[in-house]
Amino acid sequence: MSLKYRLSKYNNIWVGVVSGLVLPVLGFFLSREVKLPEATVSEYWSIFMNSSFEVNKDIIVFSLLPNMAFFYLLFFQWKIDETAKGLVVVTLVLGGLSFLITN
């Protein structure tokens, strides 16, 4: 059984939407571990919400990196286009919302 056949059951826009919502949260926690490991999650969130645009931009980009990596796998490696569409839509919405919230 080929990989493409096994992954075809996940070729659904809702799989992309869910992964697009979960991966940035994981990216946020990862960015905290990399950038400021001594801060608690609430302190890091407070820094994110109350800092300058440059600091916020770094956290946003770091949080969206897992989505970009997963998009590469979905679209270019596994050719799961519907899931990639859902991931892209959520990533664009989250990116836009995060810039609106932090300004």
C-alpha positions as CSV (number, residue, x, y, z in Angstrom):
1,M,0.0,0.0,0.0
2,S,1.5,3.3,-1.1
3,L,1.9,6.3,1.1
4,K,-0.3,8.4,-1.2
5,Y,-3.1,5.9,-0.8
6,R,-2.8,5.8,3.0
7,L,-2.8,9.6,3.2
8,S,-5.7,10.1,0.8
9,K,-8.2,9.6,3.6
10,Y,-6.8,12.8,5.2
11,N,-7.3,14.8,2.0
12,N,-10.1,16.9,3.5
13,I,-10.3,20.6,4.0
14,W,-11.3,20.1,7.7
15,V,-8.1,18.2,8.5
16,G,-6.2,21.3,7.3
17,V,-8.4,23.7,9.3
18,V,-7.9,21.7,12.5
19,S,-4.1,21.3,12.0
20,G,-4.0,25.0,11.1
21,L,-5.5,25.9,14.4
22,V,-3.4,23.5,16.5
23,L,0.0,24.0,15.0
24,P,0.4,27.7,15.8
25,V,-0.4,26.9,19.5
26,L,2.4,24.4,19.5
27,G,4.6,27.0,17.7
28,F,3.8,29.6,20.4
29,F,4.9,27.2,23.1
30,L,8.0,26.3,21.1
31,S,8.9,30.0,20.6
32,R,8.6,30.5,24.4
33,E,11.0,27.6,25.0
34,V,13.5,29.0,22.4
35,K,13.2,32.8,23.1
36,L,12.4,33.0,26.8
37,P,12.5,29.6,28.6
38,E,12.5,31.2,32.1
39,A,9.1,32.9,31.5
40,T,5.8,31.2,32.3
41,V,3.2,30.8,29.6
42,S,1.1,33.6,31.1
43,E,4.2,35.9,31.3
44,Y,5.1,35.1,27.7
45,W,1.5,35.8,26.6
46,S,1.6,39.1,28.5
47,I,4.9,40.0,26.7
48,F,3.3,39.1,23.4
49,M,0.2,41.2,24.0
50,N,2.0,44.3,25.5
51,S,5.2,44.5,23.5
52,S,6.3,46.4,20.5
53,F,5.5,45.4,17.0
54,E,9.0,44.0,16.4
55,V,8.7,41.6,19.3
56,N,5.2,40.5,18.4
57,K,6.2,40.0,14.8
58,D,9.0,37.6,15.9
59,I,6.6,35.6,18.0
60,I,3.9,35.5,15.3
61,V,6.4,34.3,12.7
62,F,7.8,31.7,15.0
63,S,4.3,30.5,15.9
64,L,3.3,30.1,12.2
65,L,6.5,28.2,11.2
66,P,4.9,24.8,12.0
67,N,2.1,25.6,9.5
68,M,4.6,26.5,6.9
69,A,6.5,23.3,7.4
70,F,3.3,21.2,7.3
71,F,2.2,23.0,4.2
72,Y,5.4,22.0,2.5
73,L,4.8,18.4,3.4
74,L,1.1,18.5,2.4
75,F,1.4,20.3,-0.9
76,F,4.8,19.4,-2.3
77,Q,5.7,16.0,-0.8
78,W,2.4,14.3,-0.2
79,K,0.2,16.1,-2.8
80,I,-2.8,16.4,-0.4
81,D,-4.3,19.5,-1.9
82,E,-7.6,19.9,0.0
83,T,-5.9,19.6,3.4
84,A,-3.3,22.2,2.2
85,K,-6.1,24.6,1.2
86,G,-7.6,24.4,4.7
87,L,-4.2,25.0,6.3
88,V,-3.5,28.0,4.1
89,V,-6.9,29.6,4.8
90,V,-6.5,29.3,8.6
91,T,-2.9,30.5,8.4
92,L,-3.9,33.6,6.5
93,V,-6.8,34.3,8.9
94,L,-4.7,33.8,12.0
95,G,-1.8,35.9,10.6
96,G,-4.2,38.7,9.8
97,L,-6.0,38.5,13.2
98,S,-2.7,38.4,15.1
99,F,-1.5,41.6,13.4
100,L,-4.8,43.3,14.1
101,I,-4.8,42.2,17.8
102,T,-1.2,43.2,18.5
103,N,-1.4,46.7,17.1
